[in-house]
Amino acid sequence: MIKFVFQGDSITDAGRDRDNIASYGVGYPNLVASELMCKYPGEYEFINEGVSGDRIVDLYARIKQDLINHKPDYLSILIGVNDVWHELNEQNGVAAPKFEKVYSMLIEEIKEALPDIKIFILEPFVLKGSGTERYFDEFLADIKLHSQAANNVAEKYDLTFIPLQEKFDEASKLMPPSYWAADGVHPTAAGHALIKEELIKNIL
């Protein structure tokens, strides 16, 4: 059986019950788990360890308990938006150079502990919405720096990088950005489905 751990911030957390290891929340982890467990009965086990509000430094701080100790075969990571958003709102973000440095440390420690793990790096993204529009240009510019940093990490360690910003931008030509992420950060049901589609393409 393939054990798959989802890691990230509130986009991954998606309201999961942290006291129930079988709770996937209502976001893309639930959609991925539902589809693959239905198509391939008994072949996958899923664990969602996303934590709302996390930045890369927070994810790194809980690497042992919430990641390595599970000994997953597959791991997806979606992190980065709070590293920007927390800086804009609270001056408590993580700049792109440090983001890349800590991300690299995270991956190195994971691969040292779990050398055969397959890791999927999902691109951080932002849309214009109620939570982002007052500083959207700055937000987008910084997200692009963090996206490039995440891509650099993926290339450095030969990991699968999954672009999302372009996918959301393309989708926003069909329906307004609020259809995909009402506040510009947290996906709607449609936005989570978009992430699910991109992740499953790379899993299978």
Disulfide bonds with the S-S distance in Angstrom:
none
